Amino acid sequence: MRLPLRRDGVETELDFVLSDSNRAAVTGLDAWPNAVAGPVMALCGPEGSGKSTVAGRWAEKRGAVILHGSEAAVVDPLDLEGANIVLDRAQDADDESLFHLINLAMAGGALLLVSRRAPRDWPAALPDLRSRLDALPLLVVETPDDMLLAAMLRRAFSERSIVPPEDVIDYLVRRIDRSWAAAQGVVERLDALHRPITRAAARVVLEG
């Protein structure tokens, strides 16, 4: 995955980490759109799992437009005819805008809907939208595994220009929640100690 980090407010180009937790989603998107899955796909996963990064990788490869949630309501659908589109936080879009984007993709282009929950679990008042959401093919990004969580920790340390010992990474991987937010949080607390980054320091932070 390409981790969503910034340094001094500027996005940093980062390596993509492929692991067992995102492999199925990445492989599925690499082959999409296609005749079997159709022009609309859903991508879901828990908070901090890297699903937006996986979607961003697809958008970069396909030259897709990226929208976020309620932004769908302020975009003229005519400006997106034939386009590949990523709608992140798709569950936040209103029914009418979401319905229009799905119809747009059906007429040409592709639409990737990204959210924590599967579309079948979203509320939808429009019957036609409900039926379409229920029928969408779904790819899932799982909770980060050891490999991906270790990569998240290294990126969080790198953002602060810290190169931690590998035993610290191993120690944290076994003990923190499996999310990008957890990786950022523990690194921030370690940095705030203003002492060498060691397993002892990590233990202080986690037990404090």
C-alpha positions in Angstrom: 0.0 0.0 0.0 1.1 3.6 -0.5 0.8 5.0 3.0 -1.0 8.3 3.5 1.8 10.3 5.1 2.9 13.9 4.9 6.1 15.6 5.8 5.9 19.3 6.6 2.5 19.4 4.9 3.7 18.0 1.6 2.7 14.6 0.4 5.6 12.2 0.3 6.0 9.6 -2.4 6.2 6.2 -0.7 6.7 2.6 -1.6 3.7 0.4 -2.1 3.6 -2.6 0.4 1.7 -5.6 -0.7 0.8 -8.0 2.0 -1.7 -10.8 2.7 -4.2 -8.3 4.2 -4.5 -6.3 0.9 -3.4 -8.8 -1.7 -6.9 -10.0 -2.8 -8.2 -6.4 -3.1 -5.1 -5.3 -5.1 -5.2 -8.3 -7.4 -8.9 -7.8 -8.0 -8.5 -4.1 -8.8 -5.6 -4.8 -11.1 -7.9 -6.8 -13.3 -10.8 -4.4 -13.1 -12.9 -3.0 -14.8 -13.8 -6.1 -16.8 -16.9 -7.7 -18.3 -17.5 -10.1 -15.4 -17.5 -7.6 -12.5 -19.0 -4.7 -14.5 -18.2 -1.0 -14.3 -19.0 -0.5 -10.6 -17.0 -2.0 -7.7 -17.1 -1.6 -4.0 -14.0 -1.7 -1.8 -14.4 -1.9 2.0 -12.3 -2.5 5.1 -11.9 -1.4 8.7 -10.7 2.0 9.7 -6.9 2.4 9.2 -6.6 -0.7 7.1 -5.3 1.2 4.0 -8.3 0.8 1.7 -8.1 4.4 0.6 -4.4 3.8 -0.3 -5.3 0.7 -2.3 -8.0 2.7 -4.1 -5.5 5.6 -4.7 -3.1 3.1 -6.4 -5.9 2.0 -8.8 -6.8 5.6 -9.4 -3.2 6.4 -10.3 -3.0 3.5 -12.7 -6.3 4.3 -14.4 -6.2 8.1 -14.4 -9.3 8.2 -12.2 -10.9 11.2 -10.6 -11.0 11.0 -6.8 -14.0 12.4 -4.9 -14.8 12.2 -1.2 -18.2 11.6 0.2 -20.4 14.6 0.0 -18.3 16.1 -2.9 -20.3 13.9 -5.2 -23.2 16.3 -4.7 -21.3 19.4 -6.0 -19.9 17.8 -9.1 -21.7 18.1 -12.5 -22.2 14.5 -13.7 -21.7 15.8 -17.3 -18.1 16.7 -16.4 -17.5 13.0 -15.5 -18.9 11.3 -18.6 -16.7 8.4 -19.5 -14.4 8.9 -16.6 -12.9 6.5 -14.1 -14.0 7.6 -10.6 -13.1 6.8 -7.1 -15.6 7.8 -4.5 -14.0 7.6 -1.1 -16.2 7.6 2.0 -18.9 6.6 -0.4 -21.5 6.0 2.3 -21.5 9.8 3.0 -22.8 10.6 -0.4 -26.5 11.4 -0.7 -28.7 8.9 -2.5 -29.4 11.0 -5.6 -25.7 11.8 -6.2 -24.7 8.1 -5.7 -27.4 6.9 -8.0 -26.3 9.4 -10.7 -22.6 8.3 -10.4 -23.6 4.6 -10.7 -25.7 5.4 -13.8 -22.8 7.4 -15.3 -20.5 4.4 -14.9 -23.0 2.1 -16.5 -22.9 4.3 -19.5 -19.1 4.3 -19.7 -16.1 4.5 -17.5 -15.8 2.9 -14.0 -16.8 3.7 -10.5 -15.0 2.5 -7.4 -16.9 3.0 -4.1 -14.7 3.0 -1.0 -16.1 2.7 2.5 -15.7 0.9 5.9 -19.0 -1.1 5.5 -20.2 -3.0 2.5 -22.8 -1.2 0.3 -25.5 -3.7 1.3 -25.2 -2.2 4.9 -25.6 1.5 3.8 -29.0 3.2 4.2 -30.7 3.9 0.9 -34.2 5.4 0.5 -34.3 5.1 -3.3 -35.5 1.5 -4.2 -33.5 1.5 -7.4 -30.4 2.5 -5.6 -31.0 -0.1 -2.9 -31.1 -2.9 -5.4 -28.0 -1.7 -7.2 -26.0 -1.4 -4.0 -27.1 -4.9 -2.9 -25.8 -6.3 -6.2 -22.4 -4.7 -6.3 -19.3 -6.9 -6.4 -17.1 -6.4 -3.4 -13.4 -6.4 -2.6 -12.2 -6.4 1.0 -9.0 -5.0 2.6 -8.5 -6.9 5.8 -7.1 -5.6 9.1 -3.4 -5.0 8.7 -1.2 -8.1 9.2 2.2 -8.1 10.8 4.0 -7.1 7.5 1.7 -4.2 6.8 1.6 -3.0 10.4 5.4 -3.0 10.5 5.4 -0.9 7.3 3.0 1.5 8.8 5.2 1.9 11.9 8.3 2.5 9.8 6.5 5.1 7.8 5.2 6.8 11.0 8.8 6.9 12.3 10.1 8.1 9.0 7.7 11.0 9.0 9.6 12.2 12.1 13.0 11.4 10.7 13.5 8.5 13.1 15.0 5.2 12.2 14.0 2.7 14.9 15.7 -0.6 15.7 14.0 -3.6 14.2 13.4 -5.1 17.7 11.2 -2.0 18.5 9.1 -2.6 15.4 8.7 -6.2 16.3 7.8 -5.4 19.9 5.1 -2.8 18.8 3.6 -5.0 16.1 2.8 -7.6 18.7 1.2 -5.1 21.1 -0.6 -2.2 19.3 -4.0 -2.1 17.6 -3.8 -3.0 13.9 -4.5 0.4 12.3 -2.7 3.4 10.8 -4.0 5.6 13.6 -2.5 3.3 16.2 0.8 3.3 14.5 0.8 7.1 14.3 -0.3 7.4 17.9 2.4 5.2 19.4 5.2 6.8 17.4 4.0 10.2 18.5 4.1 9.2 22.1 7.5 7.7 21.7 8.9 10.8 20.1 7.4 12.9 22.9 9.6 11.1 25.4 12.7 12.8 23.9 14.9 9.7 24.6 16.4 7.0 22.4 13.8 4.7 20.8 14.3 1.4 22.5 12.1 -1.5 23.6 12.3 -0.1 27.1 10.9 3.2 25.9 8.2 1.4 24.0 7.2 -0.5 27.1 7.0 2.7 29.0 4.7 4.2 26.4 2.4 1.1 26.1 2.2 0.6 29.9 2.0 4.2 30.9 
